C-alpha cells in the first residue's frame, strides 16, 4: 500500500501540482511530507500523520517548518 500511495502522490505532483500556483503553507510541502511519511512509517501511521498535516494547511494555522518525525526505536534495557 505504501508504494501505491507514493506513486499516486508523485503522479499528483507531476500532473496537478505542477500546473497550479503553490499553496502549501508549510515547509516541506504537504505532498513531499506525505512521501517521507510513507517511506518511513507503515501505511496506517503515515496516513494519520499526512491527514493531520493536510488539515493544518489552511489560513487558521501559522505556516511552519514541519519535518517528518523520526522513527522511534526501542532501546534495550540495561540489566
Number of C-alpha atoms within 10 A of each C-alpha: 10 18 12 10 17 19 13 13 17 16 12 13 14 11 11 10 15 10 9 8 7 9 11 15 18 20 13 15 18 20 19 16 22 24 21 17 25 23 15 16 17 12 15 12 13 22 17 12 17 20 13 11 17 17 9 16 18 13 8 7 11 10 14 11 10 13 14 19 12 9 9 6 6 6 6 6 5 4 3
